[in-house]
């Protein structure tokens, strides 16, 4: 029984996923990285641009 309890404690101590800078951006009608036109909901045209934005934001902090 103690082993089960120890397993539960370990999962509750897990750090939450980090908040990416792109998650705070409002939609603007174009990709925040390459400026490709988008609808009024999306922030990036694809995963490559979103990842590149995150990488660039990390280096320019």
KETI-588910 format. One line per 4 residues: number of its first residue (from 0); their letters; for each residue x, y, z of C-alpha. Coordinates in Angstrom, 3 decimals. Layout:
<atoms>
NUM) a) X Y Z  ...
</atoms>
This chain:
<atoms>
0) xxxx) 0.000 0.000 0.000  2.712 2.596 0.761  4.061 2.135 -2.777  0.741 3.185 -4.289
4) xxxx) 0.606 6.294 -2.113  4.159 7.224 -3.073  3.200 6.967 -6.758  0.274 9.312 -6.240
8) xxxx) 2.454 11.892 -4.492  4.969 11.870 -7.335  2.324 12.629 -9.948  0.890 15.514 -7.915
12) xxxx) 4.374 17.065 -7.636  4.794 17.175 -11.413  5.370 20.690 -12.696  2.643 22.125 -14.905
16) xxxx) 3.398 22.628 -18.582  5.226 25.912 -19.180  3.198 28.761 -20.627  4.486 29.643 -24.063
20) xxxx) 4.710 33.303 -25.099  2.505 32.575 -28.115  -0.408 31.609 -25.875  -0.743 35.199 -24.664
24) xxxx) -0.956 36.665 -28.186  -4.313 37.852 -29.478  -5.402 36.701 -32.946  -4.681 39.468 -35.477
28) xxxx) -5.803 38.093 -38.832  -2.319 37.030 -39.906  0.436 34.717 -38.708  2.501 36.325 -35.942
32) xxxx) 5.660 34.821 -37.461  5.378 35.010 -41.267  2.421 37.411 -41.679  0.457 34.958 -43.891
36) xxxx) -3.247 35.987 -43.869  -5.391 33.915 -41.465  -8.904 33.905 -40.073  -9.738 35.923 -36.977
40) xxxx) -9.184 32.949 -34.611  -5.760 31.528 -35.462  -2.466 33.062 -34.370  -0.100 31.014 -36.557
44) xxxx) -0.433 29.380 -39.973  1.121 26.145 -38.732  3.224 24.364 -36.145  6.504 25.353 -37.823
48) xxxx) 5.758 29.075 -37.466  4.481 28.655 -33.893  7.616 26.729 -32.892  9.879 29.249 -34.633
52) xxxx) 8.113 32.082 -32.819  8.656 30.344 -29.465  12.323 29.724 -30.253  12.913 33.321 -31.297
56) xxxx) 11.061 34.647 -28.242  13.288 32.545 -25.971  16.453 34.037 -27.478  15.206 37.638 -27.406
60) x) 14.166 37.700 -23.738
</atoms>
